[in-house]
Amino acid sequence: MLSPMATRQRPGDAGAAGSRRQTGAAGSEVREARIGLAMSIDLAARHAGMSPSQYARIERGLIRRPTCEQIWRAAAAVGLDTSLRLYPSAAPVRDRGQLPALARFEELLASPLALRREVGLPMPGDRRAWDGRVVGGERPASIECEVRLHDVQAVTRRVELKTRDDPGAGVVILVVARSAHNRRVLAEHREALRAQFPLDGAAIVRELRAGRVPRASGILVV
């Protein structure tokens, strides 16, 4: 009979799994950036100082243990900055830029509405979480906060999957930090997002300041 320790994942193994996920995601972002620039792999590889085959393998996540330098080089070749930050695993990881955006959003809430931060999905072992949830109204509203819009389709897929897996999600308010970049992205993609997020900011603000949760999902720039 196996002891309890035999089935417990070692921290190092969990770290290795996280590394594979992150490097795979980084490769996908590098590929998306390169395609967005209409840049060939050959040219990107020359900028990165590596062979085209190695660059292609990084994009596709086929290098089992890529070094930080390889990821940094591949990203820099297509205009991406890369950073490495460490967090205590017991505490929620939050983008520093989200905090002021969520604070500005919270200022819009009138009684009886209140904002709960970092609401996990009700699935055992699922580490996904909403950035917030408005409670106290006739219905809940889950908050997804974006500091810098990059891949709009990825954002909509993420929200769709969270909503699918969280019966208590209610309506979803996509809170977007106010910036010239985000306004340009929304101006380009707003109508394509209309079916999933029908309400615009003015309608959302009007309801929140009246102490009501909006009747439908929407996008709010704060």
C-alpha positions as MATLAB code, in Angstrom:
seq = 'MLSPMATRQRPGDAGAAGSRRQTGAAGSEVREARIGLAMSIDLAARHAGMSPSQYARIERGLIRRPTCEQIWRAAAAVGLDTSLRLYPSAAPVRDRGQLPALARFEELLASPLALRREVGLPMPGDRRAWDGRVVGGERPASIECEVRLHDVQAVTRRVELKTRDDPGAGVVILVVARSAHNRRVLAEHREALRAQFPLDGAAIVRELRAGRVPRASGILVV';
ca = [
       0.000    0.000    0.000;
       1.342    3.416   -0.944;
       1.972    5.909    1.797;
       0.386    9.381    1.555;
       3.788   10.836    0.685;
       4.056    8.562   -2.358;
       1.194   10.278   -4.135;
       2.091   13.853   -3.191;
       3.673   15.988   -5.905;
       7.023   17.406   -4.930;
       7.358   21.203   -5.123;
      10.128   20.792   -7.689;
       7.884   18.706   -9.938;
       5.133   21.307   -9.648;
       7.678   23.964  -10.567;
       8.800   21.972  -13.608;
       5.198   21.598  -14.761;
       4.658   25.328  -14.310;
       7.814   26.027  -16.302;
       6.557   23.916  -19.203;
       3.226   25.712  -19.186;
       4.828   29.149  -19.080;
       7.435   28.474  -21.746;
       4.758   26.968  -23.984;
       2.588   30.057  -23.507;
       5.600   32.310  -24.151;
       6.290   30.500  -27.408;
       2.693   31.045  -28.525;
       2.921   34.766  -27.694;
       6.183   35.052  -29.631;
       4.551   33.387  -32.634;
       1.498   35.666  -32.464;
       3.730   38.746  -32.278;
       5.836   37.597  -35.219;
       2.784   36.894  -37.364;
       1.316   40.246  -36.367;
       4.471   41.913  -37.682;
       4.309   39.866  -40.907;
       7.860   38.735  -40.108;
       9.299   35.468  -41.384;
      10.875   32.944  -39.041;
      14.174   33.391  -40.877;
      14.214   37.131  -40.168;
      13.085   36.722  -36.562;
      15.753   34.076  -36.002;
      18.445   36.394  -37.405;
      17.306   39.162  -35.037;
      17.404   36.661  -32.157;
      20.813   35.267  -33.070;
      19.655   31.682  -33.462;
      18.832   29.240  -36.234;
      15.380   29.282  -37.875;
      14.763   25.687  -36.763;
      15.546   26.538  -33.135;
      13.320   29.619  -33.304;
      10.459   27.577  -34.769;
      10.825   24.979  -31.997;
      10.619   27.706  -29.351;
       7.429   29.057  -30.926;
       5.886   25.587  -30.948;
       7.036   24.649  -27.458;
       9.139   21.754  -28.713;
      12.287   22.541  -26.719;
      11.859   20.568  -23.502;
      14.030   22.804  -21.351;
      14.508   26.169  -23.089;
      16.806   28.562  -21.280;
      15.713   31.993  -20.127;
      18.144   33.489  -22.628;
      16.503   31.632  -25.508;
      13.044   32.872  -24.515;
      14.321   36.433  -23.958;
      16.113   36.456  -27.342;
      13.108   35.087  -29.238;
      10.771   37.605  -27.597;
      13.080   40.601  -28.150;
      13.330   39.720  -31.842;
       9.614   40.502  -32.272;
       9.473   43.519  -29.968;
       8.339   41.834  -26.763;
       9.775   42.610  -23.333;
      10.151   39.650  -21.003;
      10.200   39.647  -17.217;
      10.573   37.062  -14.489;
       8.899   37.693  -11.141;
       8.515   35.383   -8.165;
       5.545   35.281   -5.785;
       4.660   33.403   -2.588;
       2.580   30.441   -3.767;
       0.103   30.782   -0.906;
      -0.910   34.323   -1.884;
      -2.948   35.315   -4.960;
      -0.831   36.578   -7.832;
      -2.070   39.894   -9.119;
      -0.773   42.174  -11.797;
       0.218   45.407  -10.045;
      -1.548   47.418  -12.736;
      -4.883   45.784  -11.919;
      -5.049   47.216   -8.421;
      -5.587   50.880   -9.366;
      -8.023   49.903  -12.137;
     -10.075   47.827   -9.699;
      -9.944   50.650   -7.149;
     -11.352   53.094   -9.731;
     -14.064   50.589  -10.583;
     -14.962   50.118   -6.912;
     -15.472   53.870   -6.519;
     -18.401   53.610   -8.932;
     -20.350   51.229   -6.690;
     -23.224   52.702   -4.724;
     -24.913   50.971   -1.768;
     -25.891   48.171   -1.458;
     -23.290   47.015   -3.973;
     -19.847   45.890   -2.815;
     -16.788   44.398   -4.485;
     -15.189   41.134   -3.421;
     -11.656   40.594   -4.734;
     -10.159   37.418   -6.205;
     -13.151   35.056   -6.367;
     -12.091   31.517   -7.210;
     -14.060   29.217   -9.464;
     -16.110   26.609   -7.559;
     -14.248   23.602   -8.962;
     -11.893   21.478   -6.825;
      -8.292   21.999   -7.904;
      -9.136   24.820  -10.330;
      -6.821   27.773   -9.646;
      -8.619   30.195  -11.944;
     -10.307   33.175  -10.347;
     -12.310   36.218  -11.283;
     -10.537   39.465  -10.464;
     -13.609   40.505   -8.531;
     -17.328   40.036   -8.017;
     -19.980   42.651   -7.360;
     -22.397   41.463   -4.710;
     -25.411   42.961   -2.954;
     -27.605   43.474   -6.004;
     -30.373   41.448   -7.618;
     -27.750   39.473   -9.517;
     -23.980   39.018   -9.225;
     -21.476   40.511  -11.653;
     -18.068   38.911  -12.174;
     -15.170   41.206  -12.985;
     -12.348   40.477  -15.417;
      -9.717   43.219  -15.400;
      -7.339   43.874  -18.290;
      -4.489   46.352  -17.881;
      -3.253   46.096  -21.467;
      -5.359   44.474  -24.159;
      -3.263   42.283  -26.413;
      -5.077   39.208  -27.679;
      -8.773   40.110  -27.630;
      -9.805   36.625  -28.711;
      -7.847   35.096  -25.827;
      -9.659   37.390  -23.383;
     -13.077   36.469  -24.732;
     -12.244   32.748  -24.668;
     -11.028   33.008  -21.084;
     -14.209   34.779  -19.984;
     -16.379   32.308  -21.881;
     -14.704   29.325  -20.208;
     -14.908   30.866  -16.741;
     -18.577   31.660  -17.231;
     -19.211   28.118  -18.423;
     -17.512   26.641  -15.360;
     -18.954   29.044  -12.763;
     -22.751   28.827  -12.372;
     -22.654   31.825  -10.026;
     -20.783   34.136  -12.379;
     -23.807   36.240  -13.308;
     -23.134   38.980  -15.827;
     -19.504   39.780  -16.646;
     -18.014   43.254  -16.676;
     -14.744   43.496  -18.562;
     -12.897   46.298  -16.792;
     -10.203   47.795  -19.010;
      -7.570   50.207  -17.753;
      -7.770   53.620  -19.385;
      -4.956   54.103  -21.919;
      -4.523   55.232  -25.508;
      -3.489   51.703  -26.510;
      -6.570   50.075  -24.990;
      -8.885   52.665  -26.526;
      -7.402   51.947  -29.966;
      -7.846   48.199  -29.535;
     -11.440   48.607  -28.369;
     -12.246   51.011  -31.200;
     -11.073   48.341  -33.630;
     -12.770   45.343  -32.008;
     -15.770   46.749  -30.100;
     -18.470   45.608  -32.505;
     -16.988   42.115  -32.737;
     -17.286   41.921  -28.933;
     -20.851   43.219  -28.878;
     -22.575   39.825  -28.709;
     -20.608   38.758  -25.632;
     -20.422   42.213  -23.994;
     -23.442   44.186  -25.233;
     -23.375   47.106  -22.756;
     -21.044   50.085  -23.089;
     -19.423   51.972  -20.247;
     -21.996   54.748  -19.858;
     -24.841   52.285  -19.313;
     -22.770   50.265  -16.822;
     -21.750   53.345  -14.821;
     -25.341   54.576  -14.679;
     -26.505   51.292  -13.145;
     -23.628   50.944  -10.690;
     -24.042   54.495   -9.393;
     -27.712   53.731   -8.852;
     -26.784   50.703   -6.727;
     -27.842   48.196   -9.360;
     -25.963   45.456  -11.194;
     -26.332   45.881  -14.975;
     -28.812   43.593  -16.661;
     -26.227   42.328  -19.160;
     -22.482   41.948  -19.593;
     -20.411   44.827  -20.909;
     -17.079   46.624  -21.195;
     -16.061   49.497  -18.949;
     -12.920   51.606  -19.405;
     -11.754   53.115  -16.114;
];
